[in-house]
Amino acid sequence: MKILILGAGQVGSSVATNLCGESNDITVVDTNPAALNHLQDRLDLRTVMGHASSPDVLREAGATDADMIIAVTNSDETNMVACQIAFTIFNTSLKIARIREGSYHKHPELFTSKAVPIDVLISPEQEVTEYTRRIIEFPGAMQVLDFADGRVQLVTAKAFYGGPLVGHKLKELPQQLPGIETRITTIFRRQEAIVPTGETVIETGDEILFIAAPHHIKAVMSEFQKLDRPNRRVIIAGGGQIGTKLAKALDKTYRVKVIESNEKRAMQISEELKNCYVLHGDATDEELLLEENIDDTDVFCALTNADEANIISSMLAKRLGAKTVMTLINRAAYVDLVQQDLIDIAISPQQATIGSVLAHVRRADVVKVHSLRSGAAEAIEAIAHGDTESSKVVGKTIDEIKLPFGTAIGAIVRGSEVIMVHHDTPIKAEDHIILVVTDKRHVKNVEKLFQVGVTFL
């Protein structure tokens, strides 16, 4: 697939890194030569220096025969104009754009072929807000991802000593949780991925990925760890777009405080956040955190634009007694460095956003993609098409499907029904299949499974 990425910033670089490893022809456009050189040194791609909204620059980059344009510059308006030009002049079939300003999202009628022709809108701020909100909703979860419009979720949780199922075989889980449907798809143990069987014994420290309906998640998690009391008190460091969006999303259910270092911004958001307590101050100020009862805080979220400030304030909050600290980190190298050893949960805007792009790049009918473990693995919702003659999955049971190594099917969504799969569960045409691929190198083999043969009409 020939793809143009407009913008070599953090989101553009992350998209390029993910797509370059999948046999795509990638060209990146930016006005910053240093950013382009850095990408070209690391990745097998082409770069063009120039303004993303220039027709001449887009033509030089290959827009004439591009399959897709991904506009992720720092300017919403540049992204919109680029998509308009790609549609009007180059007839590009798929146009994806990052639109950050919330007021644009309030008017979906803007983004049509008769107005601004953008096929897919992505908003890292909104993605991060929803990602963070879901984790806060389930204390002890490391990741909570939606599939099938939220009817089923994939959760990552760590097994701790004392959990009822720790030290026991997985086949005992149905006896422990009668009437609750769940499927454990993957276990990460000492950085190694395991596709478990009923004989697999849960060990302390295992990272467990399981699928369940939202109302069953807490019950399943209680088998691997002692559940904490529900989160009630949240402190958000940073009153920018993400911090403000999260505060609005939480203010009806939680007691929320926002710490903002810019006095003018603090006054502005205090007018917006009627149900929140907004403070003008520095989240790395120990006295301020103590005054605001950090030791009685359930969740501390560091969401400023500065990675270093987020890390330092989170470490301080943790040392002063915050139960859980969540930290927004843009630099991928920092995530593995600090997660779990220094902070509880590192939030990467790029990893939260990349799935919106990947779902449209896949060569099968893929509805949803979530990036896992810093991009090394993926969770996918794919649709099975065809019949027993043209499809490699339709009409077969789970046991009969030749899944790539390290790949596990967790659930099937069939109409309004959610089915947790067993070895003898059959797949039917138009089923939505939710699966985890622990090694991204095998994603292309998963795509081939869901591609329909030419005999299907």
C-alpha positions in Angstrom: 0.0 0.0 0.0 1.3 3.5 -0.9 0.8 5.8 2.0 1.6 9.5 2.5 2.2 10.7 6.1 2.0 14.5 6.5 3.9 15.5 9.6 7.0 14.0 11.2 6.2 14.9 14.7 5.5 12.4 17.5 2.3 11.0 16.0 3.6 11.0 12.4 6.8 9.3 13.5 4.9 6.6 15.5 2.6 5.9 12.5 5.6 5.7 10.1 7.4 3.3 12.5 4.3 1.0 12.7 3.6 1.0 9.0 7.1 0.6 7.7 7.4 -2.9 9.1 4.3 -4.1 7.1 5.6 -3.9 3.5 4.1 -0.5 2.8 5.5 2.2 0.6 5.8 5.2 2.9 6.6 8.8 2.2 6.7 11.4 5.0 6.3 15.1 4.4 7.4 17.8 6.8 9.1 21.3 6.9 11.6 20.2 9.5 14.7 18.6 7.8 16.1 17.3 11.1 13.0 15.3 11.8 12.9 13.9 8.3 16.6 12.9 8.5 16.1 11.2 11.8 13.2 9.1 10.4 15.2 8.2 7.2 18.1 7.1 9.3 15.9 4.6 11.2 13.3 3.5 8.7 13.1 2.3 5.1 11.0 5.2 3.8 11.1 8.3 1.6 11.0 11.9 2.8 10.0 15.1 1.1 10.6 18.5 2.7 7.8 21.1 2.3 4.4 22.3 3.4 1.9 19.5 3.7 -0.9 21.6 2.2 1.0 22.5 -1.0 -0.3 20.7 -4.1 3.2 20.7 -5.6 4.7 19.2 -2.5 2.0 16.5 -2.4 2.6 15.7 -6.1 6.3 15.4 -5.4 5.5 13.0 -2.5 3.5 10.8 -4.8 -0.1 11.8 -4.1 -1.0 11.1 -7.7 -1.2 7.3 -7.1 -1.3 7.2 -3.2 -3.8 4.8 -1.7 -4.0 6.7 1.6 -3.0 10.1 3.1 -2.5 10.5 6.8 -2.4 14.1 7.8 -1.0 14.5 11.3 0.7 17.8 11.3 0.4 20.1 14.4 -2.1 22.3 12.6 -5.8 21.1 12.2 -6.3 23.6 9.4 -3.2 22.3 7.5 -4.5 18.8 7.9 -8.0 19.7 6.6 -6.6 21.6 3.6 -4.3 18.7 2.7 -7.2 16.3 2.7 -9.2 18.7 0.5 -6.4 18.9 -2.0 -5.8 15.1 -2.0 -9.5 14.6 -2.7 -10.0 17.4 -5.3 -6.7 17.2 -7.3 -5.4 13.7 -6.7 -8.6 11.7 -6.0 -7.0 10.0 -3.0 -9.4 7.2 -1.9 -8.8 7.3 1.9 -8.0 10.4 3.9 -7.2 10.3 7.6 -6.6 13.5 9.6 -5.8 14.5 13.1 -8.2 17.1 14.3 -7.4 18.3 17.8 -9.8 21.3 18.3 -12.9 20.0 20.0 -15.2 22.6 18.3 -14.5 20.9 15.0 -15.7 17.6 16.3 -19.0 19.1 17.4 -19.9 19.5 13.7 -19.6 16.2 11.9 -21.3 17.7 8.9 -18.1 19.5 8.2 -16.3 16.3 7.3 -18.1 15.0 4.2 -17.3 14.9 0.5 -19.3 18.1 0.0 -17.4 20.0 2.6 -14.0 18.9 4.0 -13.5 15.4 2.6 -11.9 13.5 5.6 -12.9 9.8 5.9 -11.4 9.2 9.3 -10.9 11.7 12.1 -8.4 10.9 14.8 -7.9 12.8 18.0 -5.0 11.7 20.3 -6.4 13.9 23.1 -9.8 12.1 23.0 -8.2 8.7 22.6 -6.0 9.3 25.7 -8.9 10.6 27.7 -11.0 7.5 27.0 -8.1 5.2 27.6 -7.3 6.8 31.0 -10.9 7.0 32.1 -11.4 3.2 31.5 -8.4 2.3 33.6 -9.6 4.6 36.4 -12.9 2.8 36.3 -11.3 -0.6 37.1 -8.7 -0.3 39.9 -5.8 -2.7 39.4 -6.2 -2.9 35.6 -3.2 -1.9 33.5 -5.1 -1.6 30.2 -8.8 -1.7 29.3 -9.7 -1.8 25.6 -13.1 -1.7 23.9 -14.3 -4.0 21.2 -17.7 -4.4 19.6 -18.8 -0.9 20.5 -18.0 -1.5 24.2 -20.0 -4.7 24.6 -16.8 -6.7 25.3 -13.4 -5.5 26.7 -9.9 -6.7 26.7 -8.2 -6.2 30.1 -4.6 -6.5 31.2 -4.1 -7.1 34.9 -1.2 -8.4 37.0 -1.4 -11.5 39.2 -0.4 -10.9 42.8 0.4 -13.3 45.6 -2.8 -14.1 47.4 -5.1 -14.0 44.4 -7.5 -17.0 44.6 -6.3 -18.4 41.2 -2.6 -17.7 41.7 -0.8 -21.0 41.9 -3.7 -22.9 40.3 -4.6 -24.1 36.9 -6.7 -22.1 34.5 -9.2 -24.9 34.1 -10.3 -24.1 37.7 -11.5 -20.7 36.7 -15.1 -21.7 35.7 -15.6 -23.3 39.1 -14.3 -20.2 40.8 -16.6 -17.9 38.8 -19.8 -19.9 38.0 -22.0 -18.1 35.5 -19.4 -15.6 34.4 -18.1 -15.9 30.8 -14.5 -14.9 30.2 -11.5 -16.0 28.1 -7.8 -15.6 29.0 -6.1 -15.1 25.7 -2.5 -14.4 26.7 -0.1 -14.4 29.6 3.1 -12.4 29.6 5.6 -14.0 32.0 9.0 -12.5 32.4 8.6 -10.7 29.0 7.7 -14.0 27.3 4.2 -14.5 25.7 2.3 -17.6 26.5 -1.0 -18.7 24.8 -2.4 -20.6 27.8 -4.3 -23.9 28.1 -6.4 -25.2 30.9 -3.3 -26.8 32.4 -1.4 -23.5 32.6 -0.7 -22.5 36.2 -1.0 -18.8 37.1 2.2 -17.4 38.7 2.8 -14.3 40.8 3.8 -11.4 38.5 2.1 -12.7 35.4 0.5 -10.1 33.2 -2.9 -11.6 32.2 -4.9 -10.5 29.2 -8.5 -11.6 29.4 -11.8 -10.8 27.5 -15.1 -10.2 29.3 -18.2 -8.2 29.3 -17.7 -4.9 31.2 -20.0 -5.9 34.1 -17.9 -9.1 34.6 -14.4 -7.5 34.6 -14.1 -6.8 38.4 -15.2 -10.4 39.2 -12.5 -11.8 36.9 -9.8 -9.5 38.2 -10.6 -10.6 41.7 -9.2 -14.1 40.9 -5.8 -12.7 40.2 -5.4 -10.0 42.8 -7.1 -8.5 45.9 -9.4 -5.8 44.5 -8.8 -2.3 45.9 -11.8 -0.2 46.9 -13.3 1.8 44.0 -11.4 4.9 43.0 -13.0 8.0 44.3 -10.4 10.8 44.6 -8.4 11.9 41.5 -5.8 14.5 41.1 -4.9 15.6 37.6 -1.6 17.5 37.0 -2.0 19.6 33.9 -5.0 21.6 32.7 -4.3 21.3 29.0 -6.7 19.7 26.5 -6.2 16.1 27.9 -6.3 17.1 31.5 -9.5 19.2 31.0 -11.2 16.5 28.9 -10.5 13.9 31.5 -11.7 16.1 34.4 -15.0 16.7 32.5 -15.3 12.9 31.9 -14.8 12.1 35.6 -16.4 15.0 37.5 -19.9 13.4 37.9 -18.5 10.2 39.4 -15.2 11.1 41.1 -13.9 13.9 43.3 -11.5 15.6 41.0 -8.8 18.2 41.6 -6.8 19.8 38.7 -3.4 21.4 39.3 -2.4 23.9 36.6 0.9 25.9 36.6 -0.3 28.7 34.3 -2.5 31.2 36.3 -4.5 32.4 33.3 -5.2 28.8 32.1 -6.2 27.8 35.7 -8.7 30.6 35.9 -10.1 29.7 32.4 -10.6 26.0 33.2 -12.1 26.8 36.6 -15.0 28.3 34.7 -15.3 25.2 32.5 -15.0 22.6 35.3 -17.8 23.6 37.7 -17.7 20.3 39.6 -13.9 20.2 40.0 -11.5 22.0 42.3 -8.9 23.8 40.2 -5.6 24.8 41.8 -2.9 27.2 40.4 0.4 25.6 41.4 3.2 23.3 40.5 2.5 19.5 40.7 6.1 18.9 41.7 5.7 21.0 44.8 5.8 18.6 47.7 4.0 21.0 50.1 1.2 21.6 47.7 0.6 17.8 47.2 0.7 17.3 51.0 -1.8 20.1 51.5 -4.1 18.5 48.9 -4.0 15.2 50.8 -2.0 13.2 48.2 -1.7 10.4 50.7 -5.5 9.9 50.5 -5.6 10.1 46.7 -6.7 7.1 44.7 -5.3 8.1 41.3 -2.7 10.8 40.4 -2.6 11.5 36.6 0.3 13.6 35.3 -0.9 14.9 32.0 1.2 18.0 31.2 3.0 18.5 27.9 6.4 17.8 29.5 7.5 14.2 29.9 10.1 15.0 32.5 7.7 17.0 34.7 5.1 14.3 34.4 7.6 11.6 35.5 9.0 13.7 38.4 5.5 14.7 39.7 4.3 11.1 39.5 7.3 9.7 41.4 6.8 12.4 44.1 3.1 11.6 44.3 3.8 7.9 44.6 6.4 8.5 47.4 3.9 10.7 49.3 1.2 8.0 49.3 -0.9 8.2 46.1 -2.3 4.7 45.5 -1.9 4.7 41.7 0.0 7.1 39.5 -0.6 7.4 35.8 1.8 9.3 33.6 1.5 10.7 30.1 4.8 10.1 28.2 5.4 11.0 24.6 8.9 9.7 24.2 8.7 5.9 23.6 12.1 5.4 25.2 10.9 6.7 28.5 7.9 4.3 28.7 9.8 1.1 29.3 12.3 2.9 31.5 9.8 4.0 34.1 6.7 1.8 33.9 6.1 -0.4 37.0 9.5 0.4 38.5 8.9 4.1 39.1 5.3 4.6 38.2 2.3 2.4 37.8 0.9 3.1 34.3 2.6 4.9 31.5 0.2 6.4 28.9 1.6 6.8 25.4 -0.6 9.0 23.1 1.0 7.4 20.1 0.1 3.9 21.1 -3.5 5.0 22.1 -3.9 6.6 18.7 -2.2 4.2 16.3 -5.0 1.7 16.3 -7.3 4.2 14.6 -4.9 4.2 11.6 -4.0 0.5 11.6 -7.6 -0.6 11.3 -7.7 1.1 7.9 -4.4 -0.2 6.6 -5.2 -3.9 7.2 -5.7 -6.0 4.1 -8.7 -7.9 5.6 -12.0 -6.4 6.9 -10.7 -5.1 10.3 -13.0 -3.1 12.5 -10.7 -2.3 15.4 -7.0 -2.5 16.2 -5.4 -1.8 19.6 -1.6 -1.6 20.0 -0.2 -3.6 22.9 3.1 -3.7 24.7 4.6 -0.5 23.0 3.6 -1.7 19.6 5.1 -5.2 19.8 1.7 -6.9 19.9 -1.9 -6.2 18.7 -5.5 -6.9 19.6 -7.7 -7.1 16.5 -11.4 -7.2 15.8 -11.8 -8.7 12.3 -14.9 -9.8 10.4 -15.2 -13.3 8.8 -16.6 -13.2 5.3 -17.2 -15.8 2.6 -18.2 -19.4 2.9 -16.6 -22.8 3.7 -15.1 -22.8 0.2 -13.6 -19.3 0.0 -12.7 -18.6 3.6 -10.0 -20.1 5.8 -12.1 -19.6 9.0 -15.8 -19.8 8.1 -17.3 -23.2 9.0 -14.3 -24.2 11.0 -14.0 -24.6 14.8 -11.3 -22.8 16.7 -9.2 -25.9 16.9 -9.3 -26.3 13.1 -8.0 -22.8 12.3 -4.3 -22.6 11.7 -3.5 -19.6 13.7 0.0 -18.0 13.5 2.4 -18.7 16.4 1.4 -16.7 19.6 -2.0 -15.8 18.3 -5.2 -16.5 20.2 -8.9 -16.0 19.5 -10.7 -14.7 22.6 -14.3 -14.0 21.6 -16.8 -13.9 18.8 -19.5 -11.2 18.4 -22.4 -12.7 16.5 -25.1 -10.1 16.0 -26.1 -9.0 19.5 -24.5 -12.1 21.1 -21.0 -12.2 22.6 -19.5 -15.7 22.7 -16.4 -16.6 24.7 -14.7 -19.2 22.5 -13.8 -22.8 23.3 -11.8 -25.2 21.2 -14.9 -26.5 19.5 -16.7 -23.1 18.9 -17.5 -22.8 15.2 -17.1 -19.6 13.2 -19.9 -18.3 11.0 -19.9 -15.8 8.1 -20.1 -12.2 9.4 -18.8 -13.1 12.9 -16.6 -10.4 14.5 -13.5 -12.2 15.7 -11.5 -10.7 18.6 -8.0 -12.0 18.8 -4.6 -11.2 20.2 -1.4 -11.4 18.2 1.6 -11.4 20.6 4.2 -10.9 17.8 3.3 -8.1 15.4 5.4 -9.8 12.7 2.6 -12.4 12.3 -0.2 -9.8 11.7 0.1 -10.2 7.9 -0.6 -14.0 8.4 -3.7 -13.1 10.4 -4.8 -10.8 7.6 -4.5 -13.6 5.1 -6.8 -15.8 7.3 -9.6 -13.3 6.9 -9.1 -12.5 3.2 -11.8 -14.0 1.0 -10.7 -16.2 -1.9 -11.5 -15.1 -5.5 -14.1 -17.8 -5.8 -16.5 -16.0 -3.4 -19.2 -14.0 -5.2 
